[in-house]
Amino acid sequence: MVNKIVSGAYALGLGAIEAGVSMVTGYPGAPATAVVNQILYLTKPDEVQVEWTSNEKTAIEVAFGASLGGMRSLLCVKSVGLNVALDPLMAINLSGCNAGLVFLVGDDPGGWGSQNEQDSRSLALAADIPLLEPTSVPDARRAVHYAFQLSEEKNLPIILRFTRALAIAEAEIRTSEVSDDFRSQSPPSYKREFMRWVVLPINVVPRHLQLEERLDVVQTDFEDSPFNSVAGDGQIGLIGAGFTYTKLSDLLDNIVPPELRILRLGTFHPMPLNRVRDYLRTVESVLVLEETIPLAERAIRAVAQSAGLILPIYGRDTGHVKRVGELFSPDIADALNRFLPGMDLLPEGEIDRPRPSQVPLCDGCPYIPTFEALSEVTDQLGGHDEVVVVGDPG
């Protein structure tokens, strides 16, 4: 067993390989591209088929078709890319899948390389598809591996959401930590059954009921998931959803102050209701840290209300956490100081805030002569003050 320091993107790619993925599709876009690059680095062409497609809708359809044919398949897209794939996504949830099918979706809180800071968890709720959100780099590896197992066991696609911060973070993993028992099992072969994979008005309602029943089973699994845990014995609650948990832990130097009880939440949908309810019964108040829409905060508030629990639940909705943008150490410290004035947290060191990316054109890019011609014509027509040129960074 060897310890190795790797990035979150590496851990995500390694988890997929260890789960026996054989088809990877997607469309370029940060932070998802980094995961595909790691898979290419870690495998040979005859081991995993990797395809950049013309758009995300095509990519999800290729991955779905490969799953039906008996290939464990991974879709890699960024947040806004999932929007392009939404049309087939809203039918794949009802048809289900055959071999393991995982949708790896990279969100970009802060919009450092995107036109918005979309929260893709809302699309998982809309499609009623299970969603995992790793809380650390080691968990990223395990979560992808588990997502493939869960998908194949429940015949459901699984969304795994990660953020830019997780993709670039580095941590130590043990190279032989994940069992290869699942990978050694052959995925199910194609099932030739009439209407099995087709969703039409005649079977929409039965398929919808089947989806809800499968989600009930997934929720039961999430109640005991190792991706959720509690640390500390205090009466003041903190909930770190997804990678915000690692950011919180780093701020606290991985030490839980005696007054705090921290819930690490790595399974978002279905929410592990019983586990969250039991946790809420042990604290007097709660602060929820998440990026970016306060979806977990609202869901946790609903759990408290349904259980008849009367305790304040704070977060972005209440103004205790800044409403927009990525959460950095000063932001989390400011939220904790507002929540618990006696903590007086002062994060040390300079925070390396990313700048909006300026993507250079690759050598030999066919767009270079096009842009040169555009620049020449623009100059002839009076320069950029007189001409508007629009395009897409892709």
C-alpha positions in Angstrom: 0.0 0.0 0.0 1.5 3.4 -1.1 0.4 6.9 -0.2 0.3 9.4 -3.0 -0.7 13.1 -3.2 -3.2 13.6 -6.0 -5.6 16.3 -7.2 -9.4 15.9 -7.0 -9.6 15.5 -10.8 -7.1 12.7 -10.6 -9.1 11.0 -7.7 -12.4 11.3 -9.7 -10.8 9.7 -12.8 -9.1 7.0 -10.8 -12.4 6.1 -9.1 -14.1 5.7 -12.5 -11.3 3.5 -13.8 -11.4 1.4 -10.6 -15.1 0.9 -11.1 -14.4 -0.6 -14.6 -15.6 2.3 -16.8 -15.2 1.5 -20.4 -16.9 4.4 -22.2 -16.2 8.1 -21.4 -18.0 10.8 -23.3 -18.4 14.6 -22.8 -17.9 18.0 -24.1 -14.9 20.3 -23.1 -15.5 22.7 -20.2 -13.8 23.4 -16.9 -13.7 21.8 -14.4 -14.9 18.6 -16.1 -12.2 18.6 -18.8 -9.5 18.0 -16.1 -11.1 14.7 -15.2 -11.2 13.4 -18.8 -7.5 14.4 -19.1 -6.7 12.3 -16.0 -8.5 9.3 -17.4 -6.6 9.6 -20.6 -3.3 9.9 -18.6 -4.2 6.8 -16.5 -5.3 4.4 -19.2 -4.4 3.1 -22.6 -6.6 3.5 -25.7 -7.6 -0.2 -25.7 -8.7 0.0 -22.1 -11.2 2.9 -22.1 -12.9 4.5 -25.1 -12.9 8.3 -24.6 -14.9 10.5 -27.0 -15.3 14.3 -27.1 -18.6 14.8 -28.9 -20.1 17.7 -30.8 -22.3 18.7 -27.9 -23.5 17.5 -24.5 -26.8 16.2 -25.8 -24.9 13.8 -28.1 -22.5 12.9 -25.3 -25.3 11.8 -22.9 -27.0 9.8 -25.6 -23.8 8.0 -26.5 -23.1 7.2 -22.8 -26.7 6.0 -22.4 -26.5 3.8 -25.5 -23.3 2.3 -24.3 -24.8 1.6 -20.9 -27.7 -0.2 -22.6 -25.2 -2.3 -24.6 -23.4 -3.4 -21.4 -20.6 -0.8 -21.0 -20.1 1.1 -17.8 -20.2 4.7 -19.0 -19.2 8.1 -17.7 -20.5 11.4 -18.9 -18.2 14.4 -18.1 -19.8 17.8 -18.5 -19.7 21.2 -16.7 -22.7 22.8 -15.1 -24.1 24.7 -18.1 -23.3 21.6 -20.3 -25.8 19.6 -18.3 -28.5 22.1 -19.5 -27.8 21.1 -23.1 -28.2 17.4 -22.1 -31.4 18.1 -20.1 -33.8 16.9 -22.8 -32.6 13.3 -22.9 -31.9 13.4 -19.2 -35.6 13.8 -18.5 -36.3 10.6 -20.2 -33.3 8.5 -19.2 -34.4 9.0 -15.5 -37.6 7.1 -16.4 -36.2 4.5 -18.7 -33.3 3.7 -16.3 -30.0 2.2 -17.4 -28.4 -1.2 -17.7 -24.6 -1.1 -17.0 -23.4 1.5 -14.6 -24.1 5.0 -15.8 -22.7 8.0 -14.0 -23.0 11.7 -14.9 -20.0 13.6 -13.6 -21.0 17.3 -13.5 -18.5 20.1 -12.6 -20.0 23.2 -11.1 -18.1 26.5 -11.0 -19.1 28.6 -7.9 -17.9 32.1 -8.5 -18.2 31.7 -12.3 -14.4 31.7 -12.7 -14.6 29.9 -16.0 -18.3 30.0 -16.8 -21.1 32.4 -17.8 -22.9 31.8 -14.5 -22.4 30.0 -11.1 -25.2 27.5 -11.7 -26.0 24.9 -9.0 -26.6 21.6 -10.8 -28.2 20.1 -7.8 -31.4 21.8 -8.8 -31.4 19.7 -12.1 -31.0 16.5 -10.1 -34.1 17.5 -8.1 -36.0 18.3 -11.3 -35.0 14.9 -12.9 -35.3 13.0 -9.6 -31.9 11.4 -10.0 -29.7 10.5 -7.1 -26.9 12.9 -6.5 -23.7 12.5 -4.5 -21.3 15.4 -3.7 -17.9 14.4 -2.4 -16.7 16.2 0.6 -13.0 15.6 0.1 -10.4 14.4 -2.5 -10.2 10.9 -1.0 -14.0 10.8 -0.9 -14.2 11.8 -4.6 -12.4 8.6 -5.6 -14.7 6.5 -3.4 -17.8 8.3 -4.5 -17.3 7.7 -8.2 -16.7 4.0 -7.5 -19.8 3.8 -5.3 -21.9 5.7 -7.9 -21.2 3.0 -10.5 -22.1 0.3 -8.1 -25.3 2.0 -7.1 -26.3 2.8 -10.7 -25.9 -0.8 -11.7 -27.6 -2.2 -8.7 -30.6 0.1 -8.9 -30.7 0.5 -12.7 -30.6 4.3 -12.3 -28.2 6.9 -13.6 -26.4 8.7 -10.8 -25.2 12.3 -10.8 -21.9 13.1 -9.1 -21.5 16.8 -8.6 -18.1 18.4 -7.9 -16.8 21.9 -7.9 -13.7 23.6 -9.3 -12.2 23.8 -5.9 -12.3 20.1 -5.4 -10.9 19.4 -8.9 -7.8 21.5 -8.1 -7.4 20.5 -4.4 -4.7 18.0 -3.5 -4.7 15.4 -0.8 -3.1 12.1 0.1 -4.8 8.8 -0.9 -3.8 5.2 -0.5 -3.3 3.6 -3.9 -4.9 0.2 -3.0 -7.7 1.6 -0.8 -10.7 0.8 -3.1 -11.7 -2.8 -3.5 -11.7 -4.1 -7.1 -14.5 -6.6 -6.4 -17.1 -4.6 -8.4 -14.7 -4.0 -11.3 -14.0 -7.8 -11.5 -17.8 -8.4 -12.0 -18.9 -8.3 -15.6 -21.6 -5.6 -16.3 -25.0 -6.8 -17.4 -25.3 -7.5 -21.1 -27.9 -6.0 -23.4 -31.5 -6.9 -22.5 -33.5 -7.4 -25.6 -37.0 -6.6 -24.2 -39.8 -5.0 -26.2 -40.4 -1.4 -25.0 -37.9 -1.9 -22.1 -36.0 1.3 -22.9 -38.7 3.4 -24.5 -40.7 6.1 -22.6 -44.0 7.0 -24.1 -47.4 8.3 -22.8 -48.6 4.7 -22.3 -45.9 4.0 -19.7 -44.9 7.4 -18.2 -46.9 7.0 -15.0 -45.8 3.4 -14.2 -42.2 4.4 -15.0 -42.5 7.5 -12.8 -43.8 5.3 -9.9 -40.9 2.9 -10.5 -38.5 5.8 -10.3 -39.9 7.0 -7.0 -39.8 3.5 -5.5 -36.1 3.2 -6.5 -35.4 6.5 -4.9 -36.9 5.3 -1.7 -34.4 2.4 -1.7 -31.6 4.7 -2.5 -32.6 7.0 0.4 -32.4 4.0 2.7 -28.9 3.3 1.5 -27.9 7.0 2.0 -29.1 6.8 5.7 -26.1 4.6 6.5 -23.7 6.1 3.9 -20.1 6.5 4.9 -20.1 9.8 3.0 -22.1 11.3 5.9 -20.7 11.6 9.4 -20.8 13.6 12.6 -17.8 14.9 14.5 -17.9 16.7 17.9 -20.2 16.7 20.9 -21.2 20.4 21.2 -24.6 21.9 21.1 -24.0 24.2 18.2 -24.4 22.6 14.8 -22.4 23.2 11.6 -23.3 21.3 8.4 -20.7 21.2 5.5 -22.4 20.1 2.3 -20.0 18.8 -0.4 -16.5 20.3 -0.6 -17.4 23.1 1.7 -16.8 20.6 4.5 -13.1 20.4 3.6 -12.9 24.1 3.4 -14.4 24.3 6.9 -12.1 21.6 8.2 -9.1 23.4 6.8 -10.2 26.7 8.5 -10.5 24.9 11.8 -7.2 23.0 11.3 -9.1 19.7 11.4 -10.0 20.3 15.0 -13.6 20.4 16.2 -14.0 23.1 18.9 -15.8 21.7 22.0 -18.9 23.8 21.4 -19.5 22.5 17.9 -21.0 19.4 16.4 -20.3 19.1 12.6 -22.3 17.1 10.1 -20.4 16.1 6.9 -23.1 15.8 4.2 -22.0 14.0 1.0 -25.4 12.6 -0.2 -27.7 15.4 -1.3 -30.6 13.7 -3.1 -32.4 11.8 -1.8 -31.6 13.6 1.5 -30.9 11.1 4.3 -33.9 12.4 6.3 -33.6 10.2 9.4 -29.9 10.9 9.8 -30.4 14.7 9.4 -33.4 14.6 11.8 -31.4 12.7 14.4 -28.6 15.2 14.1 -30.9 18.2 14.5 -32.2 16.7 17.8 -28.7 17.0 19.3 -28.1 20.7 18.6 -29.6 24.0 19.6 -29.0 25.8 16.3 -27.4 25.1 12.9 -25.3 26.9 10.3 -25.4 25.4 6.8 -22.4 25.9 4.5 -22.9 25.0 0.8 -22.3 26.3 -2.7 -24.3 28.0 -4.3 -28.1 27.9 -3.9 -29.2 27.2 -0.3 -30.9 23.9 -1.3 -29.5 21.9 1.6 -30.4 24.7 4.0 -34.0 24.7 2.8 -34.2 20.9 2.8 -32.8 20.7 6.3 -35.3 23.4 7.5 -38.1 21.2 6.1 -36.8 18.2 7.9 -36.9 20.2 11.2 -40.4 21.4 10.5 -41.7 17.9 9.7 -40.2 16.5 12.8 -41.7 19.3 15.0 -38.2 20.6 15.9 -37.9 24.3 16.9 -34.4 25.5 16.3 -32.9 28.2 14.2 -31.3 27.1 10.9 -29.0 29.7 9.3 -27.2 29.9 6.0 -27.4 31.9 2.8 -31.1 32.4 3.0 -30.8 34.1 6.4 -27.8 36.2 5.4 -25.4 34.5 7.8 -23.4 33.2 4.7 -22.8 35.5 1.8 -25.5 35.0 -0.8 -23.3 34.6 -4.0 -19.9 33.5 -5.1 -17.5 30.8 -4.0 -16.8 30.4 -0.3 -13.2 31.0 0.6 -11.7 30.8 4.1 -12.4 34.5 5.0 -16.1 34.0 3.9 -16.5 31.0 6.1 -14.7 32.7 9.0 -17.0 35.7 8.6 -20.1 33.4 8.6 -18.9 31.6 11.7 -18.1 34.8 13.5 -21.6 36.1 12.7 -23.1 32.8 13.8 -20.9 32.5 17.0 -19.5 36.0 17.8 -17.2 34.5 20.4 -15.1 32.4 17.9 -13.2 35.4 16.5 -11.8 33.4 13.7 -9.0 35.1 11.7 -7.8 33.0 8.7 -4.1 33.4 8.2 -2.2 33.9 4.9 -3.2 35.3 1.5 -6.1 33.7 -0.3 -5.4 32.8 -3.9 -8.6 33.9 -5.5 -8.8 32.7 -9.1 -9.2 35.2 -11.9 -11.6 34.8 -14.8 -9.8 32.6 -17.3 -8.2 33.9 -20.5 -8.0 30.9 -22.7 -5.3 31.1 -25.4 -5.8 29.5 -28.8 -3.8 26.3 -29.3 -1.0 26.2 -31.9 -2.5 25.4 -35.3 -6.1 26.2 -34.2 -8.2 26.6 -37.4 -9.9 29.7 -35.9 -6.6 31.7 -35.9 -6.8 32.7 -39.6 -10.5 33.5 -39.1 -9.8 35.8 -36.2 -6.9 37.4 -38.1 -9.3 38.1 -41.0 -11.9 39.5 -38.6 -9.3 41.8 -37.0 -8.2 43.0 -40.4 -11.7 43.8 -41.6 -12.5 45.4 -38.2 -9.6 47.7 -38.6 -10.7 48.7 -42.1 -14.2 49.6 -40.7 -13.0 51.8 -38.0 -11.7 49.5 -35.3 -13.5 47.9 -32.3 -15.3 51.2 -31.4 -17.3 50.8 -34.6 -17.6 47.0 -34.9 -19.1 44.4 -32.5 -17.7 40.8 -32.8 -19.4 38.1 -30.8 -18.5 34.4 -30.4 -18.2 31.6 -28.0 -15.0 30.6 -26.1 -15.5 26.9 -27.1 
